[in-house]
Amino acid sequence: MPALNFQERFALQVQNGTKRQTIRKRRKRPIKIGDKLFLYTGMRTKSCVKLGEGVCIETVPVTIHNTCLMLYNRAVPGIEAHRLAHNDGFESLDMMLRWFRKTHGLPFKGQIIFWRQS
């Protein structure tokens, strides 16, 4: 039963169900379909808040480069990449690429975790 922590900027979107995906580095024990997810913000602090629970419905390998996203080692077309960035809580693909560049460095390899609220 994995716990996922979200930055405060994403908390409301997770809580109200408009953000039902997240891009993460693969874990030692990767999240898989059917896993129950516990969604938080502020984990390991006094201000920890449980945002909800979900069930993983899909995971997709992702690589983020300076100018593009790749799913299953295939480049994602422009409009689909913009939609994916928007669904992940960013205003644009460019903002998402900048955030990943600053936060994790590029290229970034990980997985997109999709869930449904439970």
C-alpha positions, 0 to 999 in steps of 0.5 A, spaced: 500 500 500 504 505 497 503 512 499 505 518 495 506 525 497 504 531 493 507 538 493 502 543 496 501 546 489 498 539 487 494 538 493 487 541 491 488 538 484 489 531 487 484 532 493 478 534 488 480 528 483 482 533 477 489 530 478 489 522 477 496 521 475 503 522 477 510 522 474 515 518 479 522 515 479 521 507 479 521 505 486 525 499 488 518 496 489 514 499 483 507 501 484 503 496 479 496 495 477 491 494 483 495 497 488 491 501 493 495 508 493 494 513 499 495 520 497 498 525 502 501 532 502 506 534 507 508 527 509 513 527 514 511 534 517 507 536 522 502 539 517 501 532 513 494 532 510 491 525 507 488 528 500 485 521 499 486 514 496 486 511 490 487 504 486 492 504 481 489 502 474 495 503 469 503 505 469 507 507 463 514 508 462 516 515 461 522 518 459 522 526 459 528 529 455 529 537 454 524 538 448 519 531 448 516 526 452 517 519 450 512 513 452 514 506 451 520 509 448 516 513 443 515 520 442 509 523 444 506 527 439 505 535 441 497 535 443 498 529 446 504 531 450 501 538 452 494 534 455 499 529 459 502 535 462 496 539 463 493 532 466 499 532 471 497 539 474 502 543 469 499 549 465 503 547 459 508 542 457 514 547 457 512 548 464 513 541 466 519 540 462 522 546 466 520 543 472 523 536 471 529 539 468 530 543 475 527 538 480 530 532 477 535 533 471 534 531 464 533 526 461 528 523 467 526 516 467 520 514 471 513 511 470 506 515 470 502 512 475 494 513 473 489 511 479 482 512 480 479 515 486 477 509 491 
